[in-house]
Amino acid sequence: MLTQTVERQELHQVIDTLPDDRVGVTLDFVRNLRNEIPNAETREAMAELRAGKGERVTIDQIMAELNAEN
């Protein structure tokens, strides 16, 4: 049996507390997540952020960078 991560355990707990009418919505959402698997670069960035590392930027900074390229 695979070792469950803390996040996986928490996910199970949250799902178990959902009202019945939200279970179907959640199931559809989770099924769609399988189609959106992040690439290696994105997974690495996500791991960095979870570890408390990485650069934090605001939407304004992102927009300024995007607009500067025009």
PDB file of N, CA, C and O in Angstrom:
ATOM      1  N   MET A   1       0.832  -1.183   0.000  1.00  0.00           N
ATOM      2  CA  MET A   1       0.000   0.000   0.000  1.00  0.00           C
ATOM      3  C   MET A   1       0.878   1.248   0.000  1.00  0.00           C
ATOM      4  O   MET A   1       1.899   1.293   0.686  1.00  0.00           O
ATOM      5  N   LEU A   2       0.485   2.249  -0.760  1.00  0.00           N
ATOM      6  CA  LEU A   2       1.237   3.482  -0.827  1.00  0.00           C
ATOM      7  C   LEU A   2       1.089   4.279   0.461  1.00  0.00           C
ATOM      8  O   LEU A   2       0.034   4.265   1.095  1.00  0.00           O
ATOM      9  N   THR A   3       2.145   4.968   0.837  1.00  0.00           N
ATOM     10  CA  THR A   3       2.083   5.853   1.995  1.00  0.00           C
ATOM     11  C   THR A   3       1.292   7.104   1.618  1.00  0.00           C
ATOM     12  O   THR A   3       1.557   7.730   0.592  1.00  0.00           O
ATOM     13  N   GLN A   4       0.329   7.455   2.448  1.00  0.00           N
ATOM     14  CA  GLN A   4      -0.475   8.650   2.177  1.00  0.00           C
ATOM     15  C   GLN A   4       0.220   9.880   2.726  1.00  0.00           C
ATOM     16  O   GLN A   4       0.776   9.865   3.825  1.00  0.00           O
ATOM     17  N   THR A   5       0.178  10.921   1.956  1.00  0.00           N
ATOM     18  CA  THR A   5       0.731  12.183   2.418  1.00  0.00           C
ATOM     19  C   THR A   5      -0.279  12.860   3.329  1.00  0.00           C
ATOM     20  O   THR A   5      -1.448  12.478   3.379  1.00  0.00           O
ATOM     21  N   VAL A   6       0.181  13.850   4.033  1.00  0.00           N
ATOM     22  CA  VAL A   6      -0.704  14.619   4.912  1.00  0.00           C
ATOM     23  C   VAL A   6      -1.820  15.255   4.092  1.00  0.00           C
ATOM     24  O   VAL A   6      -2.976  15.280   4.514  1.00  0.00           O
ATOM     25  N   GLU A   7      -1.457  15.776   2.899  1.00  0.00           N
ATOM     26  CA  GLU A   7      -2.464  16.410   2.043  1.00  0.00           C
ATOM     27  C   GLU A   7      -3.529  15.408   1.597  1.00  0.00           C
ATOM     28  O   GLU A   7      -4.714  15.736   1.560  1.00  0.00           O
ATOM     29  N   ARG A   8      -3.111  14.196   1.262  1.00  0.00           N
ATOM     30  CA  ARG A   8      -4.060  13.172   0.831  1.00  0.00           C
ATOM     31  C   ARG A   8      -5.009  12.811   1.981  1.00  0.00           C
ATOM     32  O   ARG A   8      -6.209  12.634   1.771  1.00  0.00           O
ATOM     33  N   GLN A   9      -4.471  12.706   3.177  1.00  0.00           N
ATOM     34  CA  GLN A   9      -5.301  12.410   4.340  1.00  0.00           C
ATOM     35  C   GLN A   9      -6.306  13.535   4.587  1.00  0.00           C
ATOM     36  O   GLN A   9      -7.478  13.283   4.865  1.00  0.00           O
ATOM     37  N   GLU A  10      -5.836  14.769   4.482  1.00  0.00           N
ATOM     38  CA  GLU A  10      -6.728  15.907   4.677  1.00  0.00           C
ATOM     39  C   GLU A  10      -7.815  15.930   3.607  1.00  0.00           C
ATOM     40  O   GLU A  10      -8.974  16.221   3.903  1.00  0.00           O
ATOM     41  N   LEU A  11      -7.447  15.625   2.372  1.00  0.00           N
ATOM     42  CA  LEU A  11      -8.422  15.587   1.287  1.00  0.00           C
ATOM     43  C   LEU A  11      -9.519  14.575   1.582  1.00  0.00           C
ATOM     44  O   LEU A  11     -10.700  14.862   1.386  1.00  0.00           O
ATOM     45  N   HIS A  12      -9.142  13.412   2.043  1.00  0.00           N
ATOM     46  CA  HIS A  12     -10.137  12.398   2.396  1.00  0.00           C
ATOM     47  C   HIS A  12     -11.070  12.905   3.498  1.00  0.00           C
ATOM     48  O   HIS A  12     -12.282  12.701   3.437  1.00  0.00           O
ATOM     49  N   GLN A  13     -10.497  13.561   4.496  1.00  0.00           N
ATOM     50  CA  GLN A  13     -11.309  14.083   5.591  1.00  0.00           C
ATOM     51  C   GLN A  13     -12.298  15.133   5.102  1.00  0.00           C
ATOM     52  O   GLN A  13     -13.464  15.128   5.495  1.00  0.00           O
ATOM     53  N   VAL A  14     -11.830  16.028   4.247  1.00  0.00           N
ATOM     54  CA  VAL A  14     -12.702  17.087   3.727  1.00  0.00           C
ATOM     55  C   VAL A  14     -13.816  16.481   2.883  1.00  0.00           C
ATOM     56  O   VAL A  14     -14.977  16.867   3.013  1.00  0.00           O
ATOM     57  N   ILE A  15     -13.462  15.533   2.020  1.00  0.00           N
ATOM     58  CA  ILE A  15     -14.475  14.891   1.173  1.00  0.00           C
ATOM     59  C   ILE A  15     -15.526  14.196   2.029  1.00  0.00           C
ATOM     60  O   ILE A  15     -16.719  14.252   1.730  1.00  0.00           O
ATOM     61  N   ASP A  16     -15.073  13.539   3.098  1.00  0.00           N
ATOM     62  CA  ASP A  16     -16.015  12.831   3.971  1.00  0.00           C
ATOM     63  C   ASP A  16     -17.009  13.766   4.652  1.00  0.00           C
ATOM     64  O   ASP A  16     -18.084  13.329   5.063  1.00  0.00           O
ATOM     65  N   THR A  17     -16.664  15.046   4.776  1.00  0.00           N
ATOM     66  CA  THR A  17     -17.571  15.982   5.450  1.00  0.00           C
ATOM     67  C   THR A  17     -18.470  16.742   4.472  1.00  0.00           C
ATOM     68  O   THR A  17     -19.321  17.523   4.897  1.00  0.00           O
ATOM     69  N   LEU A  18     -18.288  16.520   3.158  1.00  0.00           N
ATOM     70  CA  LEU A  18     -19.102  17.235   2.173  1.00  0.00           C
ATOM     71  C   LEU A  18     -20.550  16.793   2.210  1.00  0.00           C
ATOM     72  O   LEU A  18     -20.834  15.612   2.409  1.00  0.00           O
ATOM     73  N   PRO A  19     -21.465  17.726   2.020  1.00  0.00           N
ATOM     74  CA  PRO A  19     -22.868  17.336   1.880  1.00  0.00           C
ATOM     75  C   PRO A  19     -23.038  16.553   0.570  1.00  0.00           C
ATOM     76  O   PRO A  19     -22.295  16.769  -0.388  1.00  0.00           O
ATOM     77  N   ASP A  20     -24.000  15.665   0.536  1.00  0.00           N
ATOM     78  CA  ASP A  20     -24.203  14.784  -0.620  1.00  0.00           C
ATOM     79  C   ASP A  20     -24.306  15.544  -1.934  1.00  0.00           C
ATOM     80  O   ASP A  20     -23.801  15.076  -2.955  1.00  0.00           O
ATOM     81  N   ASP A  21     -24.943  16.694  -1.930  1.00  0.00           N
ATOM     82  CA  ASP A  21     -25.124  17.425  -3.188  1.00  0.00           C
ATOM     83  C   ASP A  21     -23.819  18.027  -3.715  1.00  0.00           C
ATOM     84  O   ASP A  21     -23.769  18.444  -4.872  1.00  0.00           O
ATOM     85  N   ARG A  22     -22.776  18.085  -2.910  1.00  0.00           N
ATOM     86  CA  ARG A  22     -21.486  18.628  -3.345  1.00  0.00           C
ATOM     87  C   ARG A  22     -20.502  17.531  -3.761  1.00  0.00           C
ATOM     88  O   ARG A  22     -19.477  17.822  -4.376  1.00  0.00           O
ATOM     89  N   VAL A  23     -20.806  16.286  -3.432  1.00  0.00           N
ATOM     90  CA  VAL A  23     -19.895  15.187  -3.766  1.00  0.00           C
ATOM     91  C   VAL A  23     -19.745  15.045  -5.281  1.00  0.00           C
ATOM     92  O   VAL A  23     -18.628  14.888  -5.775  1.00  0.00           O
ATOM     93  N   GLY A  24     -20.850  15.099  -6.022  1.00  0.00           N
ATOM     94  CA  GLY A  24     -20.790  14.977  -7.474  1.00  0.00           C
ATOM     95  C   GLY A  24     -19.999  16.096  -8.112  1.00  0.00           C
ATOM     96  O   GLY A  24     -19.218  15.865  -9.035  1.00  0.00           O
ATOM     97  N   VAL A  25     -20.199  17.316  -7.620  1.00  0.00           N
ATOM     98  CA  VAL A  25     -19.459  18.465  -8.137  1.00  0.00           C
ATOM     99  C   VAL A  25     -17.966  18.278  -7.885  1.00  0.00           C
ATOM    100  O   VAL A  25     -17.138  18.543  -8.757  1.00  0.00           O
ATOM    101  N   THR A  26     -17.640  17.824  -6.696  1.00  0.00           N
ATOM    102  CA  THR A  26     -16.241  17.610  -6.332  1.00  0.00           C
ATOM    103  C   THR A  26     -15.629  16.501  -7.174  1.00  0.00           C
ATOM    104  O   THR A  26     -14.486  16.616  -7.616  1.00  0.00           O
ATOM    105  N   LEU A  27     -16.374  15.440  -7.397  1.00  0.00           N
ATOM    106  CA  LEU A  27     -15.884  14.338  -8.214  1.00  0.00           C
ATOM    107  C   LEU A  27     -15.581  14.807  -9.635  1.00  0.00           C
ATOM    108  O   LEU A  27     -14.542  14.453 -10.192  1.00  0.00           O
ATOM    109  N   ASP A  28     -16.461  15.588 -10.219  1.00  0.00           N
ATOM    110  CA  ASP A  28     -16.209  16.134 -11.560  1.00  0.00           C
ATOM    111  C   ASP A  28     -14.942  16.978 -11.572  1.00  0.00           C
ATOM    112  O   ASP A  28     -14.130  16.878 -12.491  1.00  0.00           O
ATOM    113  N   PHE A  29     -14.776  17.807 -10.550  1.00  0.00           N
ATOM    114  CA  PHE A  29     -13.590  18.663 -10.452  1.00  0.00           C
ATOM    115  C   PHE A  29     -12.323  17.820 -10.380  1.00  0.00           C
ATOM    116  O   PHE A  29     -11.352  18.091 -11.087  1.00  0.00           O
ATOM    117  N   VAL A  30     -12.330  16.803  -9.532  1.00  0.00           N
ATOM    118  CA  VAL A  30     -11.148  15.955  -9.361  1.00  0.00           C
ATOM    119  C   VAL A  30     -10.841  15.195 -10.646  1.00  0.00           C
ATOM    120  O   VAL A  30      -9.677  15.056 -11.022  1.00  0.00           O
ATOM    121  N   ARG A  31     -11.873  14.704 -11.318  1.00  0.00           N
ATOM    122  CA  ARG A  31     -11.644  14.016 -12.596  1.00  0.00           C
ATOM    123  C   ARG A  31     -10.977  14.943 -13.597  1.00  0.00           C
ATOM    124  O   ARG A  31     -10.091  14.514 -14.336  1.00  0.00           O
ATOM    125  N   ASN A  32     -11.382  16.196 -13.635  1.00  0.00           N
ATOM    126  CA  ASN A  32     -10.793  17.161 -14.564  1.00  0.00           C
ATOM    127  C   ASN A  32      -9.349  17.487 -14.219  1.00  0.00           C
ATOM    128  O   ASN A  32      -8.565  17.831 -15.102  1.00  0.00           O
ATOM    129  N   LEU A  33      -8.992  17.383 -12.954  1.00  0.00           N
ATOM    130  CA  LEU A  33      -7.615  17.660 -12.549  1.00  0.00           C
ATOM    131  C   LEU A  33      -6.633  16.698 -13.208  1.00  0.00           C
ATOM    132  O   LEU A  33      -5.494  17.066 -13.497  1.00  0.00           O
ATOM    133  N   ARG A  34      -7.073  15.474 -13.442  1.00  0.00           N
ATOM    134  CA  ARG A  34      -6.181  14.486 -14.065  1.00  0.00           C
ATOM    135  C   ARG A  34      -5.767  14.915 -15.465  1.00  0.00           C
ATOM    136  O   ARG A  34      -4.723  14.485 -15.955  1.00  0.00           O
ATOM    137  N   ASN A  35      -6.557  15.747 -16.111  1.00  0.00           N
ATOM    138  CA  ASN A  35      -6.238  16.217 -17.456  1.00  0.00           C
ATOM    139  C   ASN A  35      -5.308  17.414 -17.439  1.00  0.00           C
ATOM    140  O   ASN A  35      -4.846  17.860 -18.489  1.00  0.00           O
ATOM    141  N   GLU A  36      -5.032  17.937 -16.255  1.00  0.00           N
ATOM    142  CA  GLU A  36      -4.227  19.151 -16.121  1.00  0.00           C
ATOM    143  C   GLU A  36      -2.996  18.883 -15.264  1.00  0.00           C
ATOM    144  O   GLU A  36      -2.731  19.607 -14.304  1.00  0.00           O
ATOM    145  N   ILE A  37      -2.250  17.849 -15.612  1.00  0.00           N
ATOM    146  CA  ILE A  37      -1.064  17.482 -14.841  1.00  0.00           C
ATOM    147  C   ILE A  37       0.051  18.474 -15.163  1.00  0.00           C
ATOM    148  O   ILE A  37       0.410  18.641 -16.328  1.00  0.00           O
ATOM    149  N   PRO A  38       0.603  19.133 -14.142  1.00  0.00           N
ATOM    150  CA  PRO A  38       1.647  20.132 -14.400  1.00  0.00           C
ATOM    151  C   PRO A  38       2.945  19.482 -14.894  1.00  0.00           C
ATOM    152  O   PRO A  38       3.250  18.338 -14.557  1.00  0.00           O
ATOM    153  N   ASN A  39       3.696  20.235 -15.695  1.00  0.00           N
ATOM    154  CA  ASN A  39       4.970  19.725 -16.188  1.00  0.00           C
ATOM    155  C   ASN A  39       6.026  19.789 -15.080  1.00  0.00           C
ATOM    156  O   ASN A  39       5.761  20.285 -13.984  1.00  0.00           O
ATOM    157  N   ALA A  40       7.220  19.283 -15.378  1.00  0.00           N
ATOM    158  CA  ALA A  40       8.277  19.186 -14.364  1.00  0.00           C
ATOM    159  C   ALA A  40       8.658  20.555 -13.798  1.00  0.00           C
ATOM    160  O   ALA A  40       8.880  20.690 -12.594  1.00  0.00           O
ATOM    161  N   GLU A  41       8.734  21.563 -14.658  1.00  0.00           N
ATOM    162  CA  GLU A  41       9.100  22.905 -14.197  1.00  0.00           C
ATOM    163  C   GLU A  41       8.061  23.451 -13.218  1.00  0.00           C
ATOM    164  O   GLU A  41       8.414  24.052 -12.204  1.00  0.00           O
ATOM    165  N   THR A  42       6.792  23.240 -13.523  1.00  0.00           N
ATOM    166  CA  THR A  42       5.717  23.721 -12.654  1.00  0.00           C
ATOM    167  C   THR A  42       5.724  22.955 -11.333  1.00  0.00           C
ATOM    168  O   THR A  42       5.554  23.555 -10.272  1.00  0.00           O
ATOM    169  N   ARG A  43       5.918  21.635 -11.387  1.00  0.00           N
ATOM    170  CA  ARG A  43       5.969  20.833 -10.153  1.00  0.00           C
ATOM    171  C   ARG A  43       7.120  21.285  -9.258  1.00  0.00           C
ATOM    172  O   ARG A  43       6.977  21.342  -8.036  1.00  0.00           O
ATOM    173  N   GLU A  44       8.265  21.608  -9.870  1.00  0.00           N
ATOM    174  CA  GLU A  44       9.411  22.088  -9.098  1.00  0.00           C
ATOM    175  C   GLU A  44       9.106  23.425  -8.427  1.00  0.00           C
ATOM    176  O   GLU A  44       9.448  23.634  -7.263  1.00  0.00           O
ATOM    177  N   ALA A  45       8.467  24.318  -9.158  1.00  0.00           N
ATOM    178  CA  ALA A  45       8.095  25.622  -8.590  1.00  0.00           C
ATOM    179  C   ALA A  45       7.101  25.449  -7.452  1.00  0.00           C
ATOM    180  O   ALA A  45       7.201  26.126  -6.429  1.00  0.00           O
ATOM    181  N   MET A  46       6.146  24.549  -7.623  1.00  0.00           N
ATOM    182  CA  MET A  46       5.153  24.302  -6.568  1.00  0.00           C
ATOM    183  C   MET A  46       5.833  23.761  -5.318  1.00  0.00           C
ATOM    184  O   MET A  46       5.487  24.158  -4.205  1.00  0.00           O
ATOM    185  N   ALA A  47       6.794  22.859  -5.487  1.00  0.00           N
ATOM    186  CA  ALA A  47       7.521  22.297  -4.343  1.00  0.00           C
ATOM    187  C   ALA A  47       8.320  23.389  -3.630  1.00  0.00           C
ATOM    188  O   ALA A  47       8.380  23.417  -2.401  1.00  0.00           O
ATOM    189  N   GLU A  48       8.928  24.283  -4.402  1.00  0.00           N
ATOM    190  CA  GLU A  48       9.661  25.413  -3.814  1.00  0.00           C
ATOM    191  C   GLU A  48       8.756  26.264  -2.937  1.00  0.00           C
ATOM    192  O   GLU A  48       9.108  26.617  -1.812  1.00  0.00           O
ATOM    193  N   LEU A  49       7.587  26.586  -3.471  1.00  0.00           N
ATOM    194  CA  LEU A  49       6.659  27.430  -2.722  1.00  0.00           C
ATOM    195  C   LEU A  49       6.164  26.746  -1.461  1.00  0.00           C
ATOM    196  O   LEU A  49       6.031  27.382  -0.416  1.00  0.00           O
ATOM    197  N   ARG A  50       5.892  25.451  -1.558  1.00  0.00           N
ATOM    198  CA  ARG A  50       5.454  24.706  -0.362  1.00  0.00           C
ATOM    199  C   ARG A  50       6.533  24.688   0.705  1.00  0.00           C
ATOM    200  O   ARG A  50       6.235  24.645   1.899  1.00  0.00           O
ATOM    201  N   ALA A  51       7.794  24.720   0.272  1.00  0.00           N
ATOM    202  CA  ALA A  51       8.921  24.708   1.203  1.00  0.00           C
ATOM    203  C   ALA A  51       9.226  26.105   1.743  1.00  0.00           C
ATOM    204  O   ALA A  51      10.175  26.292   2.504  1.00  0.00           O
ATOM    205  N   GLY A  52       8.407  27.089   1.342  1.00  0.00           N
ATOM    206  CA  GLY A  52       8.605  28.443   1.832  1.00  0.00           C
ATOM    207  C   GLY A  52       9.646  29.221   1.053  1.00  0.00           C
ATOM    208  O   GLY A  52      10.092  30.283   1.488  1.00  0.00           O
ATOM    209  N   LYS A  53      10.030  28.696  -0.091  1.00  0.00           N
ATOM    210  CA  LYS A  53      11.016  29.381  -0.933  1.00  0.00           C
ATOM    211  C   LYS A  53      10.293  29.959  -2.143  1.00  0.00           C
ATOM    212  O   LYS A  53       9.070  29.876  -2.252  1.00  0.00           O
ATOM    213  N   GLY A  54      11.053  30.534  -3.031  1.00  0.00           N
ATOM    214  CA  GLY A  54      10.457  31.063  -4.251  1.00  0.00           C
ATOM    215  C   GLY A  54      10.164  32.543  -4.126  1.00  0.00           C
ATOM    216  O   GLY A  54      10.116  33.105  -3.032  1.00  0.00           O
ATOM    217  N   GLU A  55       9.971  33.152  -5.276  1.00  0.00           N
ATOM    218  CA  GLU A  55       9.737  34.586  -5.342  1.00  0.00           C
ATOM    219  C   GLU A  55       8.237  34.872  -5.282  1.00  0.00           C
ATOM    220  O   GLU A  55       7.450  34.236  -5.983  1.00  0.00           O
ATOM    221  N   ARG A  56       7.854  35.810  -4.461  1.00  0.00           N
ATOM    222  CA  ARG A  56       6.456  36.228  -4.393  1.00  0.00           C
ATOM    223  C   ARG A  56       6.296  37.501  -5.207  1.00  0.00           C
ATOM    224  O   ARG A  56       7.074  38.446  -5.077  1.00  0.00           O
ATOM    225  N   VAL A  57       5.274  37.505  -6.044  1.00  0.00           N
ATOM    226  CA  VAL A  57       5.000  38.674  -6.865  1.00  0.00           C
ATOM    227  C   VAL A  57       3.520  39.000  -6.782  1.00  0.00           C
ATOM    228  O   VAL A  57       2.697  38.146  -6.452  1.00  0.00           O
ATOM    229  N   THR A  58       3.198  40.239  -7.084  1.00  0.00           N
ATOM    230  CA  THR A  58       1.806  40.668  -7.087  1.00  0.00           C
ATOM    231  C   THR A  58       1.280  40.653  -8.519  1.00  0.00           C
ATOM    232  O   THR A  58       2.052  40.583  -9.475  1.00  0.00           O
ATOM    233  N   ILE A  59      -0.011  40.717  -8.651  1.00  0.00           N
ATOM    234  CA  ILE A  59      -0.633  40.813  -9.969  1.00  0.00           C
ATOM    235  C   ILE A  59      -0.141  42.074 -10.677  1.00  0.00           C
ATOM    236  O   ILE A  59       0.102  42.057 -11.883  1.00  0.00           O
ATOM    237  N   ASP A  60       0.004  43.167  -9.927  1.00  0.00           N
ATOM    238  CA  ASP A  60       0.486  44.417 -10.516  1.00  0.00           C
ATOM    239  C   ASP A  60       1.887  44.247 -11.102  1.00  0.00           C
ATOM    240  O   ASP A  60       2.181  44.787 -12.168  1.00  0.00           O
ATOM    241  N   GLN A  61       2.753  43.501 -10.413  1.00  0.00           N
ATOM    242  CA  GLN A  61       4.089  43.256 -10.938  1.00  0.00           C
ATOM    243  C   GLN A  61       4.024  42.419 -12.216  1.00  0.00           C
ATOM    244  O   GLN A  61       4.737  42.702 -13.178  1.00  0.00           O
ATOM    245  N   ILE A  62       3.203  41.425 -12.228  1.00  0.00           N
ATOM    246  CA  ILE A  62       3.048  40.576 -13.421  1.00  0.00           C
ATOM    247  C   ILE A  62       2.531  41.398 -14.586  1.00  0.00           C
ATOM    248  O   ILE A  62       3.043  41.301 -15.701  1.00  0.00           O
ATOM    249  N   MET A  63       1.515  42.207 -14.323  1.00  0.00           N
ATOM    250  CA  MET A  63       0.938  43.025 -15.393  1.00  0.00           C
ATOM    251  C   MET A  63       1.965  44.040 -15.920  1.00  0.00           C
ATOM    252  O   MET A  63       2.031  44.281 -17.125  1.00  0.00           O
ATOM    253  N   ALA A  64       2.752  44.625 -15.038  1.00  0.00           N
ATOM    254  CA  ALA A  64       3.768  45.586 -15.465  1.00  0.00           C
ATOM    255  C   ALA A  64       4.799  44.897 -16.354  1.00  0.00           C
ATOM    256  O   ALA A  64       5.238  45.461 -17.356  1.00  0.00           O
ATOM    257  N   GLU A  65       5.180  43.684 -15.985  1.00  0.00           N
ATOM    258  CA  GLU A  65       6.141  42.934 -16.795  1.00  0.00           C
ATOM    259  C   GLU A  65       5.539  42.596 -18.165  1.00  0.00           C
ATOM    260  O   GLU A  65       6.212  42.723 -19.189  1.00  0.00           O
ATOM    261  N   LEU A  66       4.299  42.174 -18.180  1.00  0.00           N
ATOM    262  CA  LEU A  66       3.637  41.845 -19.449  1.00  0.00           C
ATOM    263  C   LEU A  66       3.494  43.078 -20.328  1.00  0.00           C
ATOM    264  O   LEU A  66       3.731  43.011 -21.534  1.00  0.00           O
ATOM    265  N   ASN A  67       3.108  44.201 -19.736  1.00  0.00           N
ATOM    266  CA  ASN A  67       2.931  45.439 -20.491  1.00  0.00           C
ATOM    267  C   ASN A  67       4.252  46.016 -20.987  1.00  0.00           C
ATOM    268  O   ASN A  67       4.287  46.694 -22.014  1.00  0.00           O
ATOM    269  N   ALA A  68       5.325  45.754 -20.271  1.00  0.00           N
ATOM    270  CA  ALA A  68       6.636  46.262 -20.684  1.00  0.00           C
ATOM    271  C   ALA A  68       7.127  45.576 -21.952  1.00  0.00           C
ATOM    272  O   ALA A  68       7.954  46.128 -22.678  1.00  0.00           O
ATOM    273  N   GLU A  69       6.622  44.379 -22.221  1.00  0.00           N
ATOM    274  CA  GLU A  69       7.032  43.640 -23.407  1.00  0.00           C
ATOM    275  C   GLU A  69       6.334  44.144 -24.663  1.00  0.00           C
ATOM    276  O   GLU A  69       6.744  43.794 -25.770  1.00  0.00           O
ATOM    277  N   ASN A  70       5.296  44.953 -24.520  1.00  0.00           N
ATOM    278  CA  ASN A  70       4.558  45.446 -25.694  1.00  0.00           C
ATOM    279  C   ASN A  70       5.218  46.618 -26.328  1.00  0.00           C
ATOM    280  O   ASN A  70       4.720  47.144 -27.323  1.00  0.00           O
TER     281      ASN A  70
END
